[in-house]
Amino acid sequence: MTINLNNVDFYFDKRKVLSDVSLDITSESTGFLGPNGSGKTTLLKIFSGLLKIKHGEIDVNNKGIKKYSSNDLAKLFAFVSQDYEPTFGFSVEEVIEMGRYPYLNKFGFMNIDDKKVIDKIIELLSLNSLRKIHTDELSSGEKQKVRFARALVQEPKYILLDEPTSNLDLSNKILILDVIKDIISFGTTLIITSHDLNFIKQSTKQCFMISDGVIQNSGKTKDILNHSNIEKLYKLDSLPDWVL
């Protein structure tokens, strides 16, 4: 299971967002760490096919990404955005069921196998007691768990998490870390963006540091998360000892 980028540039209108990015994702949990506006979210959207590149090459499992259909990409990648998604009026179970869309027949109906997958994921993430609850009644951490569950029922090879702890308090960050461990144990590869140093440290094994659309450092998370690299990444003169 690998993703390979070679000399990828990306522009929004005439503004260059990614500059000559080359990288190999080989770990079960990979993080992209960098300040806001560094290009992290753009990379996730490129991986999932939501954004198309004109410059460079992307291979997913030794096959060019342009050779995958949109439905094939939906079975490869599930993207969990940091953007607010209104789900008023839907129950937890109904929101999770939405993740089965790549597998539905032409009439949009689920079969027994679809139901089995949904039940399995609800059990995995301990959401049984919330199945019939409307999502607007949930806590921030519970809503995030539901979004993870919806992604998992796509049965993707990769789940892409964009700033998964944004606006969460400490107790909910701990909850999300536990969920991430469950997802990895399920056999799904995680790619996570964040500007939260400690979260990346706790949740990933491989890390890429990105700033202004350029990869500055890469390697094992435990090796590259050090004061010198972080000062350079965030353009700081010095870093307090308590940061790491």
N, C-alpha and C positions, 0 to 999 in steps of 0.2 A: 504494500500500500504506500504509494509515493505520489507526491505532487512536485513537478519540476517547472520552474520558471526560468526562462532564458532571455535576458536583455529586454525586459518588458518596460515600455514607456506607456503612460496614460495621461490624457489631457481632458479637462473639463473646459469646453470651448477652446480657448487658446492658452489656458493656464495649465502648466505641467504639474501633475499631482504625483506621479511615480516616474523615477528617473533611472533607467537602465538596471532594473531589478532582476537579479538572478539568484535563485535559492532552491534548495531541496528540502522538502518536508518529509521526514522519515519516522518521526516519533508518534506514539499513541496520544501524546498531548503536547501541542506546540503553542507557544504564545508569541504574540506580536505586541511589543511594549513600546510606547512612545507618547509624546504629548498630543493634545488635541490638534487635529488638522495635519497630522504627520503622514496620512495615507493608509492607516490601518484598516479602516472600514472599506475603503476602495479595494484593497486587496481581497477581502472576504467576498465582496460582490463580484469581483473578477473570477475568483475560484468557483463560485456557484453559478456563473453564467449570467448573472443579473446585469453585468457590464461586459461589453465586448471590447477586446483590445485590437488595435490596428498595427501596433509595433511590438515585435517579440513573439515568443512561443510559450505555450503552456501545455504540458503533458500531464495527464492524470492516469496513473497506473499504466504508463508507457504508451498512452494513446493521446493524440492531439485533442484538445478540448473542443475544437471546432467540429470534430467528427461525431460528437455526442449529440443526440436530439435533446430538445428541452425536457422531454419526459424522462430520458435516461439521466440527465443531470439532476432531476428532482429525486431520482432514486439513489444518486451518489451523494448529493449534498442537501442538508437541511440548514437553513439560515435563520438564526434567532436574532432579530434586530434589537437594538436598544431603543428604537422609536416606539412611542406609545401606540398601542393597537386597541381601539375600542371594541369590546366584546360584550357590551351590555345586552342582556336578554338571553344570552347563551349560557348553558350549564357547563361545568368543567368537562363532563363527558363529551358534549357536543363540540367544544373547542378542540379537544384532543382528536376526535374523529376527523376533523378537517385535514389532519396530516396524512390521511390515507388517499388523498386525491390522485396521486400518480398511478394507483392500482385499480381505481374504480372502472367499471364497465362503461360503455357509451351512454347508458341511462343514468349513471351516477349512483348506482346502488352498491352497498357493501354486501359481501358474502360472509360465510361462516369463518373463513380464514382471516378476513379483515377484523372481525369481532375478536378472534383469538389474540391477534397481535395487540389490539387496543387493551384487552383485559390484562395481558402480560405486562404491558408498560405501566398501566395504572397500578398493578401490584408491585412492580419494581420500584416505583417512586412513591409508594405508600399513599396513594391518592383515593383509595376506595371510599373512605368516609366523606370525601368531598364530591363524589361523582355527580350528584344531582344539585349541588349548590351553584347558584349563579356566580359568575366570575367577579362581578362587581362587589360581592360580599367577602372576597378573599383579601388576605394581607399581601403586601408587596412580594414577600418571599414565596407565598403560595402561588401567586400569579406567575412568577418566574418558573416555578416547578411545572406548572401547567403548560407553559410555552415549551419547556424542555420536553415534556411528554408528547406534545404535538409533533415536535421535531423527530423524536425517537420512533413514533409509529410510521414515519416515512420509511423506516428501516434503511437509513442512509449509511454509506460507508464513513462519511464525515459529517460531524455537526459543527457548524460555524457559529461561535458565540461572540457577538459584538458588545463589548462592555457589559458583561452579564451582571456585575455588581453595582452598576450605576444607580445611584439614589437608594441603595439598600443600607440599612443599619448593620451593626456588627453581628447581631444574632442571625439576621437573614443572610449575611455573607458566609457565616459558618454553615448554615443550612445548604447554601448553593455549593459550597465545597464538598459537602457530603453527597449531594446529588451528582456532582461531577465524577466522584469516585464510583458511583453506581453506573454511570454511563460508560465509563472506561471498562468496568468489569463486564458490561453487556457486550463488549467487543467493538464499540464504535470509536473511531478516531476523532479527537477533539482539536479544533483550532480556535484559539481564543485571542481577542484583542482586549487590551486594557491599558490604562495609565496608572493602575494600582500595582505598585512594586511587589507588595507582600502577597497579593492575590496571585500574580503571575508566578511568584516563587513557590507558593503552596500548590498550585494547580497544574503546572507544566514541567516537562522534562527537557524540552528543546525551546530555545527562545531566539527571536530576531528583534533587535533594537532598530527602530526606524524613526527618522526625523527628516522633515521636509522632502519626503518621498524617496529617501535614500537609505538603504540598509547600512547601519553603522557597525553593528557587531552581530555575530551569531555563534551559537554553540550550545552546549549543555547549560540549562538555566542556572544551575548551582555554580557554574564556573564564571559566567559572564556578568552576573548580577553583583557588581562590586562598586565601590565608591567612585573610582576613576571613570568607569564606563557610564555610570548614571549621571555624573557631573557633566560629561560631554554630551550625553543624550538630551538633557534638559537645559543645557547651556548655563550651568551654575558655576560659580567660583569655588564653592565648597559645599559639602553635604554633611549635615549633622550626623553624629554617630548613631542616633536612635532610629534613623530611617531604615536601616537593614538590621 
